[in-house]
Amino acid sequence: MSKWYFEKGDQGDIVISTRIRLARNLDEFPFPAKLDAAGKNKVNSLVKSTLFANGGNDFSYIEMKDLSRVQAVSLAERHLISPEFASKKDGSALILSSDESVSIMLCEEDHIRLQVMKSGLALEEAYDIANKLDNVIDGKLKYAFDDRIGYLTQCPTNLGTAMRASVMLHLPALTRCGQMSRLASTVSKLGLTIRGANGEGSQPRGDMYQISNQITLGITEETAIANLKSIVLQLVAQERAAAAEIIKNPAEEDKIFRALGVLKNARLMSTDEFMELISVVRLGAARGIIDTPVEKINELIVNMQPATISAANSEADNPAARDAIRAKAVREALS
Amino acid sequence: MSKWYFEKGDQGDIVISTRIRLARNLDEFPFPAKLDAAGKNKVNSLVKSTLFANGGNDFSYIEMKDLSRVQAVSLAERHLISPEFASKKDGSALILSSDESVSIMLCEEDHIRLQVMKSGLALEEAYDIANKLDNVIDGKLKYAFDDRIGYLTQCPTNLGTAMRASVMLHLPALTRCGQMSRLASTVSKLGLTIRGANGEGSQPRGDMYQISNQITLGITEETAIANLKSIVLQLVAQERAAAAEIIKNPAEEDKIFRALGVLKNARLMSTDEFMELISVVRLGAARGIIDTPVEKINELIVNMQPATISAANSEADNPAARDAIRAKAVREALS
């Protein structure tokens, strides 16, 4: 089945993807940190059987201990699991839909971390899918829930809705104009946070940013989503305006085509250089300067990450071999 | 008629071109430095009528005063006249064959500077053509000639045969290996000189070098040519060996394709960057790594020089416009 990132979504020139993540815990079990492997496996089995009994879903159940290191890191590169979860073994499991739009980490920080991803800006749609799956589990298993507080989570920052809504944005023009720190400071006053695409503390690579709600307490899911959506649409408008200004400069058009020329011809390509060049090319594609579809670029960004390459190519077992395989794949994808 | 540089010549992977230049003066006139415009025009008319009467040649007669600045500099860029001659006006003229293989400067430093160019390594052939034209003039006009010394020239360094035989070589691998200063010192002991492609005192651009005989006194033309040819063939062998070694490195292959990618995609391209990148690409073409014919690259190098672009494009009247026109022409030539 085709992966979610093959599609171009709403505001797809700038918005890469939308993610809704719900944290849930089962009432009758301690948090995972207090559970041994047998206890975790019991939690995992309960959630698995509930969801698999539901039917109509195209889910796989993956035990983390069965994955190689590159397979696990590749899942993190595709944002299907957290980077920390990639190191988990006994007692940690993943439920994954075949299009990779639904991924459910079992016994990460919480018993259940249910995540739905969609291409482009699709907060309501993603929340709707997450909510339906949440209801399926809620119909069978008793959640840890407090009428006053809401959902109980191990980390107090998630208490309440325990929902994190995130939107991944490609903001090359605002980055170039030096606007990002100002914007980060502005959105933080609105209860949102902007960070690099790889989550907390990460540097933005390829001018990719993740904006998400910070507040989960005293606010409904709908309000949190509406707030986030409104700010995202403002950022999108600002990026479009900045990009329109930037590309008027013939030197910028030149830069875009040079980046494309290197990507289409290089024989060796590191991840860092790839991310830098593909960001420039994506700006050109988003603004119609070059005719590569942005969804093809999004797909390439996912597939060209190091562990994802190594997981797909047995010979990519060292950086030099990986750089050659990456260069070849990039050439083929863009030619 | 197709220009001489459209053809691939002998040793064409490394040898760009061969040039024979004969300096001659008419016995009954003082050297040009001592002639006024009327006197120069008289010399020019005599040579012109002699050569044009000969028939079988496809010559144009060009008075330097009739050329624009860019037209004159473009002739120098194509090595059809000396850089100094490009500034000459009244009393200076050029006889040029339609394929640009024969160019005769009239009243440059000497009355006659007869030059024959051929693609690749073709010293004997070029000398043969030059010699025949020389005989045509010699049959009608009396040269300044001394039985003991040979041909008399204004500058004593040309006395004797007054022949300068030059071969233009592309030596990227020897340059990269840091061999050029050693080689320059070696060939100078053999009565030859290596310098940048634009003549005395010029820096090598695009790894292009001109090797020529220094000695014109006490040596026959045939011996000078045989010496030069032997050294050129040794340089060619050394460059091939160095290149074969260099291209084993995957990073070099990568560098060649990246240079090609930038040339095929850039929207702005300065002369300096063009020369740097085309040298890398020519190494790849010469060694069969990329399939662009080297003669096509040679032609591009000639046509992409600044005054040659400006002479061919009226809108290329400033560096930025020229860089855009160059980038477009390079893209079209290499795609």
HADDOCK unambig.tbl for C-alpha pairs under 7 A between the chains (distance, minus, plus):
assign (segid A and resid 253 and name CA) (segid B and resid 267 and name CA) 6.97 0.50 0.50
assign (segid A and resid 254 and name CA) (segid B and resid 266 and name CA) 5.29 0.50 0.50
assign (segid A and resid 254 and name CA) (segid B and resid 267 and name CA) 4.49 0.50 0.50
assign (segid A and resid 254 and name CA) (segid B and resid 268 and name CA) 5.93 0.50 0.50
assign (segid A and resid 257 and name CA) (segid B and resid 265 and name CA) 5.20 0.50 0.50
assign (segid A and resid 257 and name CA) (segid B and resid 266 and name CA) 5.57 0.50 0.50
assign (segid A and resid 258 and name CA) (segid B and resid 262 and name CA) 5.09 0.50 0.50
assign (segid A and resid 258 and name CA) (segid B and resid 265 and name CA) 5.52 0.50 0.50
assign (segid A and resid 258 and name CA) (segid B and resid 266 and name CA) 5.03 0.50 0.50
assign (segid A and resid 261 and name CA) (segid B and resid 261 and name CA) 4.09 0.50 0.50
assign (segid A and resid 261 and name CA) (segid B and resid 262 and name CA) 5.14 0.50 0.50
assign (segid A and resid 261 and name CA) (segid B and resid 264 and name CA) 6.73 0.50 0.50
assign (segid A and resid 261 and name CA) (segid B and resid 265 and name CA) 5.28 0.50 0.50
assign (segid A and resid 262 and name CA) (segid B and resid 258 and name CA) 5.09 0.50 0.50
assign (segid A and resid 262 and name CA) (segid B and resid 261 and name CA) 5.14 0.50 0.50
assign (segid A and resid 262 and name CA) (segid B and resid 262 and name CA) 6.15 0.50 0.50
assign (segid A and resid 264 and name CA) (segid B and resid 261 and name CA) 6.74 0.50 0.50
assign (segid A and resid 265 and name CA) (segid B and resid 257 and name CA) 5.22 0.50 0.50
assign (segid A and resid 265 and name CA) (segid B and resid 258 and name CA) 5.52 0.50 0.50
assign (segid A and resid 265 and name CA) (segid B and resid 261 and name CA) 5.28 0.50 0.50
assign (segid A and resid 266 and name CA) (segid B and resid 254 and name CA) 5.31 0.50 0.50
assign (segid A and resid 266 and name CA) (segid B and resid 257 and name CA) 5.58 0.50 0.50
assign (segid A and resid 266 and name CA) (segid B and resid 258 and name CA) 5.02 0.50 0.50
assign (segid A and resid 267 and name CA) (segid B and resid 253 and name CA) 6.97 0.50 0.50
assign (segid A and resid 267 and name CA) (segid B and resid 254 and name CA) 4.49 0.50 0.50
assign (segid A and resid 268 and name CA) (segid B and resid 254 and name CA) 5.94 0.50 0.50
